Amino acid sequence: MIARALGVSFRQALRSVALTLFPLAFIALFSWASAGSTTGSTSDPVRASAWLYLGAHLVPFTVPSGKLTFLPLLAILYPMWAIRRGLPMVEGAFNKLNGARVIYALWYSILSELLALASRYHGVSANLYLTPLFTFLIAMVATARFNQSLNRSFYFGLHLLSIAMGVGALAFTFSLIQHWGDIKSISVVLGSGIVGGVLTTLLQLLYLPNFALAALAYITGIGFNFGATSFNHGSLTGLGQIPALPFLTALPTTTHPELKYAVAAWFLLFVLLMLFILQESAPTLVRTQILISQGVRIFIVIAVIAYLSAGELLSSSLNPVGVLWLHLLAYVAAAFGAATLLALYLPIGIARLVRRE
């Protein structure tokens, strides 16, 4: 029974890896063939497909010029879908769901680690320590089952965060539209052709959550980095070396000092979350526990997204790129603390005033 369960989980983990790897291998091979290289070998797109696979799992890379840790957040959805596809067969071979998820995730992380080892080449390698950790955690999250009815407050907080990210994405899009002429000029200079243009556009779309969070940090007065000596917020704009990529035309070129007051948006976001929790019919102590626990969970989600959305972009001069996650979390923690105190003590203060009257 145990041998059968292990065999089924291994086959499904292998199937999930293949379901992610093979389409990426086709993209890598097609791009390599379209580039018309006369010096490369067919092993190049094979390694590239493994790098794309690991990059989709947000695994950091070491390259000859530095590191690549600024990876597209949206790319993680595809491997999570592939992992989810193999879960039903694994569940059928195990008596307990949690045991099935752990064994399945372990096999998946082991196979991913083998890919990371096999794809090391000429100074380009995935982080061998973080590869099994990241892939295991992604597999565990992808196979988790969440009861929305028991976590209404948490899901409401996620919806608020999604709306805030959407506002950041709209601000980023508006800035791109304002610099449409620069986008066309850079595209002409790059001369990437039809295939290269499609792949570049797809890559930029996968980076959209990274840009949205950076734009959200900017319009709420917190700011973001684009290089070691470049920190941008409403009152300061400083840009150093900028790669010739179309989406980078959205970087701010003027100051907006009034944005420093927009940091209150994070406080309002948590106030809305607290109000949603407090309107539930439950004893005061229970609502207080829910308020703190769900708020902390949302804070952890913001911390994870902020950490993964930024990093180094191939060179130490482009480190960090994106939000300074500790800087962002300091502001968010202050907003969370202020909103929690307001939600907990304002009703008590009002009640005391009413009793005095």
Secondary structure per residue as TSV (DSSP state, phi and psi in degrees):
chain	resnum	aa	ss	phi	psi
A	1	M	-	360.0	-45.9
A	2	I	H	-67.2	-41.2
A	3	A	H	-62.5	-40.4
A	4	R	H	-64.8	-42.6
A	5	A	H	-63.2	-43.1
A	6	L	H	-64.7	-38.8
A	7	G	H	-65.5	-42.7
A	8	V	H	-64.2	-44.5
A	9	S	H	-64.5	-35.9
A	10	F	H	-66.2	-44.8
A	11	R	H	-63.2	-40.7
A	12	Q	H	-70.9	-35.5
A	13	A	H	-65.0	-41.7
A	14	L	H	-63.4	-39.9
A	15	R	H	-64.4	-40.7
A	16	S	H	-66.7	-39.8
A	17	V	H	-62.4	-45.6
A	18	A	H	-64.7	-37.2
A	19	L	H	-63.5	-29.8
A	20	T	H	-87.1	-40.7
A	21	L	H	-73.4	-42.4
A	22	F	H	-63.8	-46.0
A	23	P	H	-60.8	-37.1
A	24	L	H	-68.2	-35.0
A	25	A	H	-64.7	-39.5
A	26	F	H	-62.8	-44.0
A	27	I	H	-61.4	-44.8
A	28	A	H	-64.3	-43.0
A	29	L	H	-67.5	-41.2
A	30	F	H	-65.3	-41.4
A	31	S	H	-65.8	-42.0
A	32	W	H	-63.0	-42.3
A	33	A	H	-67.9	-38.0
A	34	S	H	-70.7	-27.3
A	35	A	H	-70.5	-22.5
A	36	G	T	70.8	35.5
A	37	S	-	-70.4	139.5
A	38	T	S	-105.7	-6.2
A	39	T	S	-111.9	-17.5
A	40	G	-	-77.9	168.8
A	41	S	-	-122.2	166.7
A	42	T	T	-67.3	-13.5
A	43	S	H	-73.0	-19.5
A	44	D	H	-62.9	-51.6
A	45	P	H	-67.0	-25.0
A	46	V	H	-66.5	-46.9
A	47	R	H	-64.6	-39.6
A	48	A	H	-61.5	-37.2
A	49	S	H	-65.9	-37.0
A	50	A	H	-66.3	-38.9
A	51	W	H	-65.5	-39.5
A	52	L	H	-64.2	-40.4
A	53	Y	H	-60.0	-48.4
A	54	L	H	-69.2	-36.7
A	55	G	H	-63.8	-34.2
A	56	A	H	-66.2	-21.8
A	57	H	T	-94.3	10.1
A	58	L	T	63.8	28.4
A	59	V	-	-78.5	127.3
A	60	P	-	-67.0	151.8
A	61	F	E	-121.0	152.1
A	62	T	E	-109.2	128.8
A	63	V	E	-124.5	163.9
A	64	P	T	-56.2	-32.9
A	65	S	T	-89.6	-8.0
A	66	G	E	162.0	-126.8
A	67	K	E	-136.6	158.4
A	68	L	E	-124.1	97.2
A	69	T	-	-119.8	-4.0
A	70	F	-	-90.0	94.8
A	71	L	-	-119.9	153.4
A	72	P	-	-72.8	120.0
A	73	L	G	-64.3	-37.8
A	74	L	G	-67.5	-22.4
A	75	A	G	-64.0	-20.3
A	76	I	G	-68.9	-19.1
A	77	L	H	-65.5	-35.8
A	78	Y	H	-66.7	-51.0
A	79	P	H	-62.8	-31.7
A	80	M	H	-65.4	-38.4
A	81	W	H	-64.4	-43.3
A	82	A	H	-64.0	-39.5
A	83	I	H	-65.2	-42.1
A	84	R	H	-62.5	-32.1
A	85	R	H	-63.3	-30.7
A	86	G	T	-88.6	-6.0
A	87	L	H	-65.1	-43.1
A	88	P	H	-55.5	-42.4
A	89	M	H	-66.0	-37.3
A	90	V	H	-67.8	-40.1
A	91	E	H	-59.7	-37.8
A	92	G	H	-68.0	-20.8
A	93	A	H	-93.8	-8.9
A	94	F	-	-119.2	153.3
A	95	N	S	-82.1	-30.2
A	96	K	S	-118.7	134.9
A	97	L	H	-64.8	-43.6
A	98	N	H	-62.9	-39.9
A	99	G	H	-63.5	-40.2
A	100	A	H	-62.6	-43.1
A	101	R	H	-63.9	-42.6
A	102	V	H	-65.2	-48.1
A	103	I	H	-63.9	-43.4
A	104	Y	H	-58.9	-46.6
A	105	A	H	-66.1	-35.8
A	106	L	H	-64.2	-46.8
A	107	W	H	-59.9	-42.4
A	108	Y	H	-62.5	-42.8
A	109	S	H	-69.0	-35.3
A	110	I	H	-65.6	-44.8
A	111	L	H	-64.0	-38.3
A	112	S	H	-66.6	-38.0
A	113	E	H	-64.7	-37.8
A	114	L	H	-63.5	-39.0
A	115	L	H	-63.5	-41.1
A	116	A	H	-63.5	-40.4
A	117	L	H	-67.0	-41.3
A	118	A	H	-72.5	-22.9
A	119	S	T	-93.9	2.0
A	120	R	-	-67.4	129.6
A	121	Y	B	-161.5	122.9
A	122	H	T	49.2	48.3
A	123	G	T	85.6	-4.5
A	124	V	B	-101.6	117.7
A	125	S	E	-153.7	145.7
A	126	A	E	-78.2	154.0
A	127	N	-	-66.7	113.1
A	128	L	T	-72.6	-18.7
A	129	Y	T	-85.0	-38.1
A	130	L	H	-85.2	-20.3
A	131	T	H	-57.3	-54.5
A	132	P	H	-66.1	-32.6
A	133	L	H	-67.3	-49.9
A	134	F	H	-64.4	-45.7
A	135	T	H	-67.7	-35.4
A	136	F	H	-65.0	-47.0
A	137	L	H	-64.4	-40.0
A	138	I	H	-63.4	-41.4
A	139	A	H	-65.3	-38.4
A	140	M	H	-66.7	-41.5
A	141	V	H	-67.3	-41.4
A	142	A	H	-65.2	-29.4
A	143	T	T	-97.3	0.8
A	144	A	-	-73.7	152.0
A	145	R	-	-118.0	120.6
A	146	F	-	-106.6	132.0
A	147	N	-	-92.2	102.6
A	148	Q	G	-64.5	-32.3
A	149	S	G	-67.4	-26.8
A	150	L	G	-92.0	-6.8
A	151	N	-	-130.0	43.1
A	152	R	H	-59.9	-41.3
A	153	S	H	-65.6	-41.0
A	154	F	H	-64.5	-44.3
A	155	Y	H	-66.8	-34.9
A	156	F	H	-63.7	-42.1
A	157	G	H	-61.9	-40.1
A	158	L	H	-63.7	-38.2
A	159	H	H	-64.0	-41.4
A	160	L	H	-62.8	-41.8
A	161	L	H	-65.2	-38.1
A	162	S	H	-64.0	-40.6
A	163	I	H	-63.1	-42.6
A	164	A	H	-63.0	-41.9
A	165	M	H	-64.5	-36.6
A	166	G	H	-63.0	-39.5
A	167	V	H	-61.7	-42.1
A	168	G	H	-62.9	-40.4
A	169	A	H	-64.7	-38.0
A	170	L	H	-65.9	-40.6
A	171	A	H	-63.4	-41.0
A	172	F	H	-63.3	-44.3
A	173	T	H	-63.1	-42.4
A	174	F	H	-61.5	-40.0
A	175	S	H	-66.3	-37.1
A	176	L	H	-62.2	-43.4
A	177	I	H	-61.9	-37.8
A	178	Q	H	-65.2	-21.9
A	179	H	T	-117.2	35.4
A	180	W	H	-61.2	-37.8
A	181	G	H	-61.7	-39.7
A	182	D	H	-66.4	-36.0
A	183	I	H	-62.0	-45.1
A	184	K	H	-64.4	-39.6
A	185	S	H	-63.6	-44.9
A	186	I	H	-65.5	-39.1
A	187	S	H	-63.5	-38.3
A	188	V	H	-66.8	-41.7
A	189	V	H	-65.0	-41.2
A	190	L	H	-64.1	-40.0
A	191	G	-	55.4	45.1
A	192	S	-	-79.5	-7.8
A	193	G	H	76.5	-175.6
A	194	I	H	-67.6	-50.5
A	195	V	H	-64.0	-47.3
A	196	G	H	-63.9	-36.6
A	197	G	H	-65.3	-41.9
A	198	V	H	-64.1	-44.8
A	199	L	H	-67.0	-38.1
A	200	T	H	-64.0	-42.2
A	201	T	H	-63.8	-43.1
A	202	L	H	-61.6	-42.3
A	203	L	H	-62.1	-41.8
A	204	Q	H	-65.2	-36.0
A	205	L	H	-66.4	-37.3
A	206	L	H	-67.3	-26.3
A	207	Y	T	-85.9	0.3
A	208	L	H	-56.3	-43.7
A	209	P	H	-60.5	-35.7
A	210	N	H	-62.1	-46.0
A	211	F	H	-67.4	-37.9
A	212	A	H	-63.3	-42.4
A	213	L	H	-68.1	-40.2
A	214	A	H	-63.0	-41.9
A	215	A	H	-66.1	-39.0
A	216	L	H	-63.3	-42.4
A	217	A	H	-63.0	-35.9
A	218	Y	H	-69.8	-48.4
A	219	I	H	-74.6	-14.0
A	220	T	T	-97.9	14.2
A	221	G	T	81.3	5.7
A	222	I	-	-88.0	-44.5
A	223	G	-	95.8	174.1
A	224	F	E	-149.6	168.1
A	225	N	E	-108.2	148.9
A	226	F	E	-138.3	67.4
A	227	G	S	120.4	169.3
A	228	A	T	-64.0	-31.8
A	229	T	T	-115.0	19.0
A	230	S	-	-123.8	106.9
A	231	F	E	-120.8	127.5
A	232	N	E	-121.4	122.9
A	233	H	B	-144.6	-174.0
A	234	G	T	-55.8	-37.2
A	235	S	T	-97.2	-1.6
A	236	L	B	-146.0	132.2
A	237	T	-	-132.3	116.2
A	238	G	-	-141.0	114.4
A	239	L	-	-118.5	133.8
A	240	G	-	-101.4	-123.3
A	241	Q	-	-73.0	129.0
A	242	I	-	-124.7	120.0
A	243	P	-	-62.9	151.5
A	244	A	S	-80.6	76.0
A	245	L	-	-123.4	137.8
A	246	P	G	-56.8	-41.2
A	247	F	G	-69.3	-16.7
A	248	L	G	-77.7	-6.7
A	249	T	G	-67.9	-13.7
A	250	A	G	-79.1	-6.1
A	251	L	S	-61.1	140.5
A	252	P	-	-67.9	141.5
A	253	T	-	-119.6	-6.7
A	254	T	S	-129.2	165.3
A	255	T	-	-94.7	153.3
A	256	H	-	-137.9	79.2
A	257	P	G	-58.1	-27.4
A	258	E	G	-66.4	-15.0
A	259	L	G	-69.4	-15.4
A	260	K	G	-63.1	-23.1
A	261	Y	G	-81.8	-16.2
A	262	A	G	-73.8	-6.5
A	263	V	G	-62.2	-19.8
A	264	A	H	-64.2	-14.7
A	265	A	H	-61.6	-34.6
A	266	W	H	-67.2	-38.1
A	267	F	H	-63.4	-42.9
A	268	L	H	-65.1	-36.4
A	269	L	H	-60.8	-45.7
A	270	F	H	-72.3	-31.4
A	271	V	H	-62.5	-43.3
A	272	L	H	-61.3	-40.0
A	273	L	H	-63.6	-43.7
A	274	M	H	-65.5	-39.8
A	275	L	H	-64.0	-38.1
A	276	F	H	-64.1	-40.2
A	277	I	H	-69.3	-42.2
A	278	L	H	-70.3	-20.3
A	279	Q	T	-81.1	-7.0
A	280	E	S	-73.7	145.3
A	281	S	S	-81.4	98.0
A	282	A	S	-158.7	157.3
A	283	P	-	-57.4	154.8
A	284	T	H	-57.8	-42.7
A	285	L	H	-63.1	-41.6
A	286	V	H	-65.3	-43.2
A	287	R	H	-64.6	-36.0
A	288	T	H	-64.7	-42.8
A	289	Q	H	-63.4	-42.6
A	290	I	H	-63.8	-42.5
A	291	L	H	-57.9	-47.7
A	292	I	H	-72.1	-45.3
A	293	S	H	-66.0	-45.2
A	294	Q	H	-69.7	-36.0
A	295	G	H	-62.8	-40.5
A	296	V	H	-64.8	-39.1
A	297	R	H	-62.6	-43.1
A	298	I	H	-64.1	-40.3
A	299	F	H	-60.8	-40.8
A	300	I	H	-64.7	-41.0
A	301	V	H	-60.2	-44.8
A	302	I	H	-61.9	-40.2
A	303	A	H	-63.3	-43.9
A	304	V	H	-64.9	-47.1
A	305	I	H	-62.1	-43.2
A	306	A	H	-63.3	-41.8
A	307	Y	H	-64.9	-43.5
A	308	L	H	-77.9	-19.9
A	309	S	H	-82.7	-9.8
A	310	A	-	-123.7	167.1
A	311	G	B	162.3	-160.8
A	312	E	-	-97.0	140.1
A	313	L	B	-113.4	77.4
A	314	L	S	71.4	-16.2
A	315	S	S	-145.3	146.9
A	316	S	G	-64.3	-23.7
A	317	S	G	-72.0	-17.2
A	318	L	G	-111.9	52.5
A	319	N	-	-141.9	118.8
A	320	P	S	-91.3	160.1
A	321	V	E	-118.4	125.9
A	322	G	E	110.1	-162.3
A	323	V	-	-73.9	145.4
A	324	L	-	-79.5	104.5
A	325	W	H	-65.7	-34.2
A	326	L	H	-68.3	-37.1
A	327	H	H	-64.0	-45.3
A	328	L	H	-63.0	-43.9
A	329	L	H	-65.8	-30.7
A	330	A	H	-63.0	-44.2
A	331	Y	H	-66.7	-43.9
A	332	V	H	-65.4	-39.1
A	333	A	H	-63.3	-41.4
A	334	A	H	-63.6	-41.4
A	335	A	H	-66.5	-40.4
A	336	F	H	-64.3	-44.2
A	337	G	H	-63.3	-44.0
A	338	A	H	-65.0	-41.8
A	339	A	H	-67.0	-37.1
A	340	T	H	-65.8	-45.5
A	341	L	H	-62.4	-40.3
A	342	L	H	-63.4	-44.7
A	343	A	H	-68.1	-33.3
A	344	L	H	-82.2	-40.3
A	345	Y	H	-102.8	-21.0
A	346	L	H	-63.3	-45.5
A	347	P	H	-61.2	-36.7
A	348	I	H	-64.7	-43.4
A	349	G	H	-63.4	-40.8
A	350	I	H	-64.2	-41.3
A	351	A	H	-63.0	-39.8
A	352	R	H	-66.5	-39.2
A	353	L	H	-63.3	-39.5
A	354	V	H	-65.3	-40.9
A	355	R	H	-66.1	-35.2
A	356	R	H	-66.0	-35.8
A	357	E	-	-70.9	360.0
